[in-house]
Amino acid sequence: MHYMNSNLFTDYNIHFAGQEQECQAFFTYKRIVLIADARTNGFCVPLAKTVLPVLQNSSLIVVPTGEENKTLETTQLIWQEMQRLQVNKNCIVVIVGGGVLLDMAGFAASTYMRGIPFCNIPTTVLAMVDASVGGKTGINFLGTKNNIGAFTHPEFTYINPFFLQSLPQQHIGNGVAECIKHALLSSAKEWENCKRQIDFEYFISNQNIKNSISTKLSFVQQDPTDKGIRQALNFGHTFGHAIEAASFQTNKPLLHGEAILIGMQIELWLSHKKYNLSKEITDSFEALVKRLYPSLQSNCKTESILHFMQLDKKNDSAIRCTILKNIGEPLIQQSLTLSESIEALTQCPYLI
Ligand SMILES: NC(=O)c1ccc[n+]([C@@H]2O[C@H](COP(=O)([O-])OP(=O)(O)OC[C@H]3O[C@@H](n4cnc5c(N)ncnc54)[C@H](O)[C@@H]3O)[C@@H](O)[C@H]2O)c1
């Protein structure tokens, strides 16, 4: 199903380490405003200014770090600073950060003056392979994640794994979970590469990051506004989101990526049981997770997970999830009965 199309990078203006000249071209005659969070301002902005010297002559907006600050209040701070700095359509906003900042500052830029140009410099694995591409921007609102937002593409995205040197290991693992998902949705060749890995090194290589983005973009291109096949990218998320939410009510809250790995184990198990996905694939996934995430476990209760699954906006009357018929062959919106969901949760080795 997935085919490697390197033109996708050109279509979406995605540039990699070594293509700095191409990025510099976007700054001609433009005033530059950098937006960073408190951590990426220290760790990543100096590096960004080294690889893209044009950024040395820029204004700076710094916002607080973390998902809890992905709010309307912080967005308002960004708008206020933009107004104070007299930002207008002749400026370009350069966002240097993880998925939280890219989502929020991208939203701020795409609504300020009905949209001013912005570009993304992602600094986490998750932001590189997922949040920086695909055009979704937004913030959390009244307790609901990504409830307010817009589809807007950046002028360009610049990806350089060098930024990952300062990223804590747990955030590396968090983003690698999405790389594993992309490999399952991609091709037999990519899954073969992925399943053999013994640590995170391969996943943060330029080559894997390119492959992973290419998989995401192949779905985005077919369905830019997420009404159909793009939902394949939700693989692992029907159970994963609910497990993440339920884990916040325990003494061991999970990272998003950890919850999605558990969700993928469950949805692969269902894929095997209901749709004959080869057992070799479910076994090799579990072996990979055991090597890369040896302490992955949650004490969420089945009832609590089911409660959050029923609240999930993707589930109407039935529980629906993406199933894999084979590597690279997702089936979206497959209905599950309550008893199938309970059985799937009960077999999961990571839920104790
Ligand atoms: N728009 C999309 O399509 C999309 C897709 C997936 C996820 N997301 C969003 O992404 C967010 C999660 O993103 P994330 O996992 O990158 O988390 P994050 O942005 O919170 O970054 C994690 C932490 O690492 C710090 N950090 C970032 N880069 C660093 C670096 N190079 N060195 C040291 N510290 C660094 C950040 O300041 C933060 O404290 C969620 O809000 C999610 O909704 C969006």
The ligand as a MOL file (V3000), in Angstrom:
LIG
                    3D

  0  0  0     0  0            999 V3000
M  V30 BEGIN CTAB
M  V30 COUNTS 44 48 0 0 0
M  V30 BEGIN ATOM
M  V30 1 N 0.3120 18.0650 14.8030 0
M  V30 2 C 0.4240 16.7660 14.7580 0
M  V30 3 O 0.1650 16.1410 13.7210 0
M  V30 4 C 0.8930 16.0200 15.9690 0
M  V30 5 C 1.2450 14.6810 15.8620 0
M  V30 6 C 1.7020 14.0300 17.0000 0
M  V30 7 C 1.7940 14.7000 18.2230 0
M  V30 8 N 1.4450 16.0090 18.2740 0 CHG=1
M  V30 9 C 1.5560 16.7420 19.5530 0
M  V30 10 O 2.9090 16.7310 19.9730 0
M  V30 11 C 2.9400 16.9460 21.3680 0
M  V30 12 C 4.0410 16.1050 21.9870 0
M  V30 13 O 5.2730 16.5100 21.4140 0
M  V30 14 P 6.6890 16.0680 22.0350 0
M  V30 15 O 6.6410 14.6400 22.4080 0
M  V30 16 O 7.7210 16.5420 21.1010 0 CHG=-1
M  V30 17 O 6.7270 16.8390 23.4370 0
M  V30 18 P 7.2310 18.3100 23.8570 0
M  V30 19 O 7.0680 19.2690 22.7670 0
M  V30 20 O 6.5670 18.5970 25.1560 0
M  V30 21 O 8.7890 18.0810 24.1130 0
M  V30 22 C 9.1960 17.2720 25.2030 0
M  V30 23 C 10.1320 18.0210 26.1540 0
M  V30 24 O 11.4310 18.0730 25.5620 0
M  V30 25 C 11.9240 19.4130 25.5130 0
M  V30 26 N 12.7590 19.4450 24.3200 0
M  V30 27 C 12.3680 19.5290 23.0400 0
M  V30 28 N 13.4160 19.3810 22.2190 0
M  V30 29 C 14.5050 19.2270 23.0160 0
M  V30 30 C 15.8760 18.9940 22.7490 0
M  V30 31 N 16.3400 18.8280 21.5030 0
M  V30 32 N 16.7280 18.8860 23.8020 0
M  V30 33 C 16.2610 18.9780 25.0820 0
M  V30 34 N 14.9670 19.1520 25.3900 0
M  V30 35 C 14.1010 19.2810 24.3530 0
M  V30 36 C 10.6750 20.2640 25.4820 0
M  V30 37 O 10.9390 21.5590 25.9510 0
M  V30 38 C 9.7520 19.4850 26.4060 0
M  V30 39 O 10.0780 19.7850 27.7500 0
M  V30 40 C 1.5500 16.6700 21.8910 0
M  V30 41 O 0.9560 17.8750 22.3180 0
M  V30 42 C 0.7970 16.1140 20.6910 0
M  V30 43 O -0.5700 16.4730 20.6950 0
M  V30 44 C 1.0040 16.6810 17.1850 0
M  V30 END ATOM
M  V30 BEGIN BOND
M  V30 1 1 1 2
M  V30 2 2 2 3
M  V30 3 1 2 4
M  V30 4 1 4 5
M  V30 5 2 4 44
M  V30 6 2 5 6
M  V30 7 1 6 7
M  V30 8 2 7 8
M  V30 9 1 8 9
M  V30 10 1 8 44
M  V30 11 1 9 10
M  V30 12 1 9 42
M  V30 13 1 10 11
M  V30 14 1 11 12
M  V30 15 1 11 40
M  V30 16 1 12 13
M  V30 17 1 13 14
M  V30 18 2 14 15
M  V30 19 1 14 16
M  V30 20 1 14 17
M  V30 21 1 17 18
M  V30 22 2 18 19
M  V30 23 1 18 20
M  V30 24 1 18 21
M  V30 25 1 21 22
M  V30 26 1 22 23
M  V30 27 1 23 24
M  V30 28 1 23 38
M  V30 29 1 24 25
M  V30 30 1 25 26
M  V30 31 1 25 36
M  V30 32 1 26 27
M  V30 33 1 26 35
M  V30 34 2 27 28
M  V30 35 1 28 29
M  V30 36 1 29 30
M  V30 37 2 29 35
M  V30 38 1 30 31
M  V30 39 2 30 32
M  V30 40 1 32 33
M  V30 41 2 33 34
M  V30 42 1 34 35
M  V30 43 1 36 37
M  V30 44 1 36 38
M  V30 45 1 38 39
M  V30 46 1 40 41
M  V30 47 1 40 42
M  V30 48 1 42 43
M  V30 END BOND
M  V30 END CTAB
M  END
